[in-house]
Amino acid sequence: MKKLLKDNKKQFLQSLESLRGYSDLTIKSYDETLREASNYVEVIEDATGTIVNLMPYRIKIANLNAKTISRKLSSIRSFVKFLQENKIECILKVDDTIKIAKTLPKPIPHKHILQAIEKASLEEELLVNLLYTSGLRISELSSLEIIDISNEWLRVIGKGNKQRDIPLLKITKELIDEYLDKNLRIKYLFEKNDKKLSENSLRYTISKVFKRVALKVTPHQLRHSFATELLNNNARISDVSELLGHSCMATTQIYTKLASSLKQKNYNQAHPLCKDNEL
């Protein structure tokens, strides 16, 4: 495994960035998994090509939770697929899929977002507002350039270097204009020393904003809130999918399951026959 990595890992990681548009954090995760796996995965050369036996590595990580195991195996699977696409005969062995219980996203209620904004600085308010009203990924927000902001639209480069345009609310544009009037920016909307702020820096800011109202919130939860609010207010799922930059509408459908779950909860709380004292 170590020889396969030595000869091909650099090109593989570069392809994750150039062809798939993965963030630095995601690429780092792939790199760490491959380096870890190289100490355990068994590689066998025979007449049919190279066999990559995952069993020793799967034994090593067996005590981790299912989601982590699945992520690690997916990284190796992607690497082997890359080898195959580059004409290297390679077969995975013991590659059974790990089943993961699907969890619903956890959006932040609108009222809590407003409470957090009340205690936020101008930059913090703009950051929260953009995530909540545009549904951006944190990587997309970190890379957002001033030149891609018009009076009514944001132009975003998402996963796989796919471009999409997102409507810009009047209140958001006013915040952007006020922010830029008070903060000289060269290229990126959020930058320091002429360089874009890192994703981790933006995550920390979001965490700090919501900590003031005793909530633990991630940027991705604000993206969930964006999608959930649109669908709960009768937006078409195809439109929401396009705004989120999903490559497959099935990914967006998890939010419809969330809406159904909330409706069930509200029904149980509201209907008299669902109350214990009425049964």
Sine and cosine of phi, psi and omega as CSV:
sin_phi,cos_phi,sin_psi,cos_psi,sin_omega,cos_omega
0.00,0.00,-0.61,0.80,-0.04,-1.00
-0.90,0.44,-0.60,0.80,0.02,-1.00
-0.93,0.38,-0.66,0.75,0.05,-1.00
-0.85,0.52,-0.68,0.73,0.01,-1.00
-0.91,0.41,-0.73,0.68,-0.04,-1.00
-0.85,0.53,-0.63,0.77,-0.07,-1.00
-0.99,0.14,-0.40,0.91,-0.21,-0.98
-0.75,-0.66,-0.21,0.98,-0.13,-0.99
-0.90,0.44,-0.68,0.74,-0.05,-1.00
-0.86,0.51,-0.72,0.70,0.01,-1.00
-0.91,0.41,-0.60,0.80,0.02,-1.00
-0.89,0.45,-0.74,0.67,-0.01,-1.00
-0.91,0.42,-0.59,0.81,0.05,-1.00
-0.90,0.43,-0.59,0.81,0.02,-1.00
-0.92,0.38,-0.53,0.85,0.04,-1.00
-0.89,0.45,-0.57,0.82,0.00,-1.00
-0.99,0.16,-0.75,0.66,-0.12,-0.99
-0.98,0.21,-0.60,0.80,-0.06,-1.00
-0.99,-0.10,-0.58,0.81,-0.04,-1.00
-0.98,-0.22,-0.23,0.97,0.04,-1.00
0.93,0.36,0.48,0.88,-0.02,-1.00
-0.94,0.35,0.48,-0.88,0.01,-1.00
-0.96,0.27,0.28,-0.96,0.03,-1.00
-0.86,0.51,-0.61,0.79,-0.02,-1.00
-0.91,0.42,-0.67,0.75,0.01,-1.00
-0.92,0.40,-0.68,0.73,0.02,-1.00
-0.89,0.46,-0.63,0.77,0.05,-1.00
-0.88,0.47,-0.63,0.78,0.01,-1.00
-0.90,0.43,-0.68,0.73,0.07,-1.00
-0.86,0.50,-0.72,0.70,-0.04,-1.00
-0.87,0.49,-0.73,0.69,-0.02,-1.00
-0.90,0.44,-0.65,0.76,0.01,-1.00
-0.90,0.44,-0.69,0.72,-0.02,-1.00
-0.91,0.41,-0.64,0.77,0.03,-1.00
-0.91,0.41,-0.65,0.76,0.04,-1.00
-0.90,0.43,-0.73,0.68,-0.06,-1.00
-0.90,0.44,-0.52,0.86,-0.05,-1.00
-0.87,0.50,-0.36,0.93,0.00,-1.00
-0.99,0.12,-0.16,0.99,-0.11,-0.99
-0.78,-0.63,-0.59,0.81,-0.04,-1.00
-0.88,0.47,0.71,-0.70,0.00,-1.00
-1.00,-0.08,0.78,-0.62,0.02,-1.00
-0.91,-0.41,0.82,-0.58,-0.05,-1.00
-0.85,-0.52,0.78,-0.62,0.06,-1.00
-0.99,-0.16,0.79,-0.61,0.10,-0.99
-0.62,-0.79,-0.20,-0.98,-0.10,-1.00
-0.91,0.43,-0.45,0.89,-0.04,-1.00
-1.00,0.08,-0.19,0.98,-0.02,-1.00
0.75,-0.66,-0.58,-0.82,-0.05,-1.00
-0.97,-0.26,0.80,-0.60,0.06,-1.00
-0.96,-0.27,0.81,-0.59,0.03,-1.00
-0.96,-0.27,0.95,-0.31,-0.06,-1.00
-1.00,-0.08,0.92,-0.40,-0.07,-1.00
-0.99,0.11,-0.17,0.99,-0.14,-0.99
-0.80,0.60,-0.77,0.64,-0.02,-1.00
-0.85,0.53,-0.62,0.79,0.00,-1.00
-0.95,0.32,-0.62,0.78,0.01,-1.00
-0.90,0.43,-0.57,0.82,0.07,-1.00
-0.91,0.42,-0.65,0.76,-0.02,-1.00
-0.88,0.47,-0.66,0.75,-0.10,-0.99
-0.98,-0.18,0.20,0.98,-0.11,-0.99
-0.86,0.51,-0.48,0.88,-0.06,-1.00
-0.99,0.12,-0.10,1.00,0.03,-1.00
-0.98,0.22,0.27,-0.96,0.02,-1.00
-0.95,0.31,0.35,-0.94,-0.13,-0.99
-0.86,0.52,-0.61,0.79,-0.04,-1.00
-0.92,0.39,-0.66,0.76,0.01,-1.00
-0.92,0.39,-0.68,0.74,0.03,-1.00
-0.87,0.50,-0.72,0.69,-0.01,-1.00
-0.87,0.50,-0.67,0.75,0.00,-1.00
-0.90,0.44,-0.69,0.73,-0.02,-1.00
-0.91,0.42,-0.70,0.71,0.01,-1.00
-0.91,0.41,-0.57,0.82,0.03,-1.00
-0.90,0.44,-0.59,0.81,0.04,-1.00
-0.89,0.45,-0.70,0.72,0.01,-1.00
-0.92,0.39,-0.65,0.76,0.01,-1.00
-0.86,0.50,-0.67,0.74,0.02,-1.00
-0.91,0.42,-0.62,0.79,0.02,-1.00
-0.90,0.43,-0.70,0.72,0.01,-1.00
-0.91,0.42,-0.63,0.78,0.05,-1.00
-0.89,0.46,-0.62,0.78,0.05,-1.00
-0.88,0.48,-0.67,0.74,0.03,-1.00
-0.88,0.47,-0.70,0.72,-0.01,-1.00
-0.89,0.46,-0.65,0.76,0.01,-1.00
-0.92,0.38,-0.36,0.93,0.02,-1.00
-0.98,-0.22,0.48,0.88,0.15,-0.99
0.92,0.40,0.45,0.89,0.09,-1.00
-0.97,-0.23,0.92,-0.39,-0.03,-1.00
-0.91,0.41,0.92,-0.40,-0.10,-0.99
-0.55,-0.83,0.76,-0.65,-0.04,-1.00
-0.82,-0.57,0.74,-0.67,0.05,-1.00
-1.00,0.05,0.67,-0.75,0.05,-1.00
-0.85,-0.52,0.60,-0.80,-0.07,-1.00
0.86,0.50,0.84,0.55,-0.05,-1.00
-0.92,-0.39,0.62,0.79,0.01,-1.00
-0.90,0.44,0.62,-0.78,-0.01,-1.00
-0.95,0.30,0.67,-0.74,0.09,-1.00
-1.00,0.05,0.81,-0.59,0.01,-1.00
-0.99,0.13,0.76,-0.65,-0.01,-1.00
-0.87,-0.49,0.76,-0.65,0.06,-1.00
-0.92,0.40,0.79,-0.61,-0.03,-1.00
-0.97,0.25,0.80,-0.60,0.03,-1.00
-0.95,-0.31,0.57,-0.82,0.01,-1.00
-0.98,0.19,0.55,-0.83,0.06,-1.00
-0.89,0.46,0.40,-0.92,-0.04,-1.00
-0.89,-0.45,1.00,0.03,0.01,-1.00
-0.95,0.31,0.36,-0.93,0.04,-1.00
-0.99,-0.10,0.79,-0.62,0.02,-1.00
-0.84,0.54,0.57,-0.82,-0.04,-1.00
-0.81,0.59,-0.67,0.74,-0.07,-1.00
-0.90,0.44,-0.56,0.83,0.01,-1.00
-0.95,0.31,-0.56,0.83,0.06,-1.00
-0.91,0.42,-0.67,0.75,0.03,-1.00
-0.90,0.43,-0.63,0.77,0.03,-1.00
-0.88,0.47,-0.66,0.75,0.00,-1.00
-0.92,0.39,-0.66,0.75,-0.02,-1.00
-0.89,0.45,-0.56,0.83,0.00,-1.00
-0.86,0.51,-0.48,0.88,-0.05,-1.00
-0.98,-0.22,0.16,0.99,-0.12,-0.99
-0.99,-0.11,0.46,-0.89,0.16,-0.99
-0.96,0.27,0.11,-0.99,-0.01,-1.00
-0.87,0.50,-0.73,0.69,-0.01,-1.00
-0.90,0.44,-0.67,0.74,0.01,-1.00
-0.90,0.43,-0.67,0.74,0.02,-1.00
-0.88,0.47,-0.68,0.73,0.01,-1.00
-0.89,0.45,-0.66,0.75,0.01,-1.00
-0.88,0.48,-0.76,0.65,0.02,-1.00
-0.89,0.45,-0.70,0.71,-0.03,-1.00
-0.86,0.51,-0.71,0.70,-0.03,-1.00
-0.90,0.43,-0.66,0.75,0.02,-1.00
-0.91,0.41,-0.63,0.78,-0.08,-1.00
-0.98,0.19,-0.57,0.82,-0.06,-1.00
-0.99,-0.11,-0.20,0.98,-0.04,-1.00
-0.87,-0.50,-0.25,0.97,0.02,-1.00
0.92,0.40,0.48,0.88,-0.05,-1.00
-0.95,0.31,0.52,-0.86,0.25,-0.97
-0.96,0.27,0.45,-0.89,-0.03,-1.00
-0.89,0.46,-0.54,0.84,0.04,-1.00
-0.92,0.40,-0.59,0.81,0.01,-1.00
-0.94,0.34,-0.63,0.78,0.01,-1.00
-0.93,0.36,-0.64,0.77,0.02,-1.00
-0.87,0.50,-0.57,0.82,-0.07,-1.00
-1.00,-0.10,0.09,1.00,-0.06,-1.00
-0.92,0.38,0.84,-0.54,-0.03,-1.00
-0.99,-0.15,0.54,-0.84,-0.03,-1.00
-0.86,0.52,-0.59,0.81,-0.04,-1.00
-0.89,0.45,-0.36,0.93,-0.03,-1.00
-1.00,-0.06,0.21,0.98,0.02,-1.00
-0.93,-0.37,0.89,-0.46,0.08,-1.00
-0.95,-0.31,-0.16,-0.99,-0.01,-1.00
-0.93,0.36,-0.45,0.89,-0.11,-0.99
-0.79,-0.61,-0.10,1.00,-0.10,-1.00
-0.63,-0.78,0.47,-0.88,0.22,-0.98
-0.94,-0.35,0.74,-0.68,0.11,-0.99
-0.98,-0.21,0.86,-0.51,-0.14,-0.99
-0.86,-0.50,0.65,-0.76,0.13,-0.99
-0.97,-0.24,0.93,-0.36,-0.10,-1.00
-0.98,-0.20,-0.40,-0.91,-0.01,-1.00
-0.86,0.51,0.60,-0.80,-0.01,-1.00
0.93,0.37,0.34,0.94,-0.02,-1.00
0.85,0.52,0.47,0.88,0.03,-1.00
-0.99,0.11,0.72,-0.70,-0.04,-1.00
-0.99,-0.11,0.65,-0.76,0.10,-0.99
-0.56,-0.83,0.43,-0.90,0.03,-1.00
-0.94,-0.34,0.72,-0.69,-0.04,-1.00
-0.85,-0.52,0.74,-0.67,0.03,-1.00
-0.85,0.53,0.61,-0.79,-0.01,-1.00
-0.93,-0.36,0.89,-0.46,0.01,-1.00
-0.91,0.42,0.50,-0.87,0.00,-1.00
-0.85,0.52,-0.68,0.73,-0.02,-1.00
-0.90,0.44,-0.56,0.83,0.02,-1.00
-0.95,0.32,-0.66,0.75,0.03,-1.00
-0.89,0.46,-0.63,0.78,0.03,-1.00
-0.90,0.44,-0.63,0.78,0.06,-1.00
-0.90,0.44,-0.68,0.73,0.01,-1.00
-0.88,0.48,-0.72,0.70,-0.02,-1.00
-0.89,0.46,-0.68,0.73,0.02,-1.00
-0.90,0.44,-0.67,0.74,-0.01,-1.00
-0.90,0.44,-0.70,0.72,-0.02,-1.00
-0.95,0.32,-0.48,0.88,0.07,-1.00
-0.90,0.43,-0.54,0.84,-0.07,-1.00
-0.99,-0.13,-0.21,0.98,-0.07,-1.00
-0.70,-0.72,0.92,-0.39,0.02,-1.00
-0.94,0.35,0.83,-0.56,0.02,-1.00
-0.81,-0.59,0.68,-0.74,-0.06,-1.00
-1.00,0.03,-0.75,0.66,-0.10,-0.99
-0.73,-0.68,-0.79,0.61,-0.08,-1.00
-0.99,-0.11,0.49,-0.87,0.02,-1.00
-0.90,0.44,-0.68,0.74,0.05,-1.00
-0.92,-0.39,0.96,-0.29,-0.04,-1.00
-0.55,-0.84,0.28,-0.96,0.06,-1.00
-0.57,-0.82,0.76,-0.65,-0.05,-1.00
0.83,0.56,0.68,0.74,0.05,-1.00
0.91,0.41,0.25,0.97,0.06,-1.00
-0.83,-0.56,0.54,-0.84,-0.02,-1.00
-0.90,0.44,0.57,-0.82,0.08,-1.00
-0.92,0.38,0.63,-0.78,-0.02,-1.00
-0.94,0.34,0.33,-0.94,0.05,-1.00
-0.87,0.49,-0.64,0.77,0.00,-1.00
-0.90,0.44,-0.60,0.80,0.03,-1.00
-0.90,0.43,-0.67,0.74,0.02,-1.00
-0.93,0.37,-0.62,0.78,0.05,-1.00
-0.87,0.49,-0.69,0.73,-0.01,-1.00
-0.88,0.48,-0.65,0.76,0.00,-1.00
-0.89,0.46,-0.70,0.71,0.03,-1.00
-0.87,0.49,-0.71,0.71,0.02,-1.00
-0.85,0.52,-0.68,0.74,-0.03,-1.00
-0.92,0.40,-0.65,0.76,-0.01,-1.00
-0.88,0.48,-0.73,0.69,-0.08,-1.00
-0.99,0.15,-0.34,0.94,0.06,-1.00
-0.90,0.43,-0.48,0.88,0.00,-1.00
-0.91,0.41,-0.40,0.92,0.06,-1.00
-0.93,-0.35,0.44,0.90,0.12,-0.99
0.88,0.48,0.62,0.79,0.04,-1.00
-0.81,-0.59,0.56,-0.83,0.10,-1.00
-0.97,-0.26,0.94,-0.34,-0.15,-0.99
-0.75,-0.66,0.65,-0.76,0.09,-1.00
-0.95,-0.30,0.39,-0.92,0.06,-1.00
-0.83,0.56,-0.58,0.81,-0.05,-1.00
-0.92,0.38,-0.46,0.89,0.06,-1.00
-0.92,0.39,-0.53,0.85,0.07,-1.00
-0.94,0.34,-0.54,0.84,0.12,-0.99
-0.91,0.42,-0.67,0.74,0.08,-1.00
-0.87,0.49,-0.66,0.75,-0.01,-1.00
-0.89,0.46,-0.66,0.75,0.05,-1.00
-0.84,0.55,-0.78,0.63,-0.04,-1.00
-0.92,0.40,-0.67,0.74,-0.05,-1.00
-0.91,0.42,-0.69,0.72,0.00,-1.00
-0.89,0.46,-0.65,0.76,0.01,-1.00
-0.89,0.45,-0.73,0.68,-0.04,-1.00
-0.93,0.36,-0.59,0.81,0.03,-1.00
-0.93,0.37,-0.33,0.94,0.02,-1.00
-0.95,-0.32,0.49,0.87,0.21,-0.98
0.96,0.30,0.39,0.92,0.14,-0.99
-0.94,0.34,0.51,-0.86,0.01,-1.00
-0.95,0.32,0.67,-0.74,-0.04,-1.00
-0.89,0.46,-0.53,0.85,0.02,-1.00
-0.91,0.41,-0.60,0.80,0.03,-1.00
-0.93,0.36,-0.69,0.73,0.00,-1.00
-0.89,0.45,-0.66,0.75,0.02,-1.00
-0.87,0.50,-0.68,0.74,0.01,-1.00
-0.92,0.38,-0.65,0.76,0.00,-1.00
-0.91,0.42,-0.58,0.82,0.00,-1.00
-0.98,0.22,-0.29,0.96,-0.03,-1.00
0.98,0.20,0.43,0.90,0.05,-1.00
-0.96,0.28,0.70,-0.71,0.03,-1.00
-0.98,0.20,-0.34,0.94,-0.02,-1.00
-0.71,-0.70,0.76,-0.66,-0.04,-1.00
-0.90,0.43,-0.40,0.92,0.01,-1.00
-0.87,0.50,-0.52,0.86,0.03,-1.00
-0.90,0.45,-0.60,0.80,-0.03,-1.00
-0.96,0.28,-0.42,0.91,-0.10,-0.99
-0.91,0.41,-0.28,0.96,0.05,-1.00
-0.88,0.47,-0.47,0.88,0.00,-1.00
-0.95,0.30,-0.48,0.88,0.07,-1.00
-0.94,0.34,-0.53,0.85,0.08,-1.00
-0.92,0.40,-0.60,0.80,0.04,-1.00
-0.90,0.44,-0.68,0.73,0.01,-1.00
-0.88,0.48,-0.66,0.75,0.03,-1.00
-0.90,0.43,-0.62,0.78,0.03,-1.00
-0.89,0.45,-0.67,0.75,0.01,-1.00
-0.92,0.38,-0.62,0.78,0.04,-1.00
-0.89,0.46,-0.65,0.76,0.02,-1.00
-0.89,0.45,-0.68,0.73,0.00,-1.00
-0.89,0.46,-0.71,0.71,0.00,-1.00
-0.90,0.43,-0.61,0.79,0.03,-1.00
-0.89,0.46,-0.72,0.69,-0.02,-1.00
-0.88,0.47,-0.55,0.83,0.00,-1.00
-0.98,0.19,-0.45,0.89,-0.12,-0.99
-1.00,-0.08,-0.59,0.81,-0.11,-0.99
-0.97,0.24,0.74,-0.67,-0.07,-1.00
-0.87,0.49,-0.52,0.85,-0.02,-1.00
-0.97,0.24,-0.16,0.99,0.04,-1.00
-1.00,-0.02,-0.07,1.00,0.00,-1.00
-1.00,-0.07,0.72,-0.69,-0.10,-0.99
-0.81,0.59,-0.62,0.79,-0.07,-1.00
-0.97,0.24,-0.06,1.00,0.01,-1.00
-0.97,-0.26,-0.15,0.99,-0.10,-1.00
-1.00,0.06,0.00,0.00,0.00,0.00
